[in-house]
Amino acid sequence: MVVGNRASSGRKHKLESKVFMQKITYIGADDQTHKFFVEGADITTMNVLRRKIGYCLSVYAIDEIDFYDNDSVVVDEMLANRLALCPLVTPENTTGKKVTLSLEKTGPCTVYSGDLKSNDSEIVQVYNTIPLTKLKENQSLRFDAYAIQGQGRTHVKFSPAIVSYSVLPELEILRGCDGCEACVKACPANCMKLVSGKPKIDELTKCTNCQACVDACPKECLRLNDTNNFVLTIELIGQMSILNILKSLDRYSKEYFALLKKKFK
């Protein structure tokens, strides 16, 4: 793969052509947030990954609603928007059929996403405690909602995750560093320490490239240079597991390039 490699001197960057191989290592997860260490990539490659996951994978979401009764203070259009943004479980292997989710409630009560009843036991709401509206005495709410599969490129309700990435820097120590520890104390991520009297980034994947250490250096003898290493963060919304997202990403990529190949013939 031929891509752009960013080599930096201070805050200036030069674009060079270079052939490299990407290596992706799973760092770990914190609740629904998963992190990956990506080596040998560039901004273009990371943006492709971000867009594919956020905009190109297919998940279920409510797309149409037939309201029969709605006496609540929330009007049909606003309630429909809330329902569309309630994530639905999307199984790994689906037929893409339209799914019906029905609701019928009479007040006084609070109506939650968990009150929706699906005609498919596999495609149900991810979270049962999302408040939709409130009903007073003798007020009623009744509707049928229809869910279809779609992609985040058409509407955010079809996006399975929030994807971001950060560039991992390389610490350059210039002449004059006396190990005063000002940079270590200024680091908000607490990922720096002194080694043999010189500052060193101890936990690289925690570094946010905020430049606080550089700004704190009284002698201006530190630089953070960009590298071709990144931390990719995938925060799940809930429709798919991280494993299913990676499988869908692989399947989508193969189908896309197969289609692209046909077009060039």
Order of alpha helices (4+ residues) and beta strands (2+ residues): beta-beta-beta-beta-alpha-beta-alpha-beta-beta-beta-beta-beta-beta-alpha-beta-beta-alpha-beta-alpha
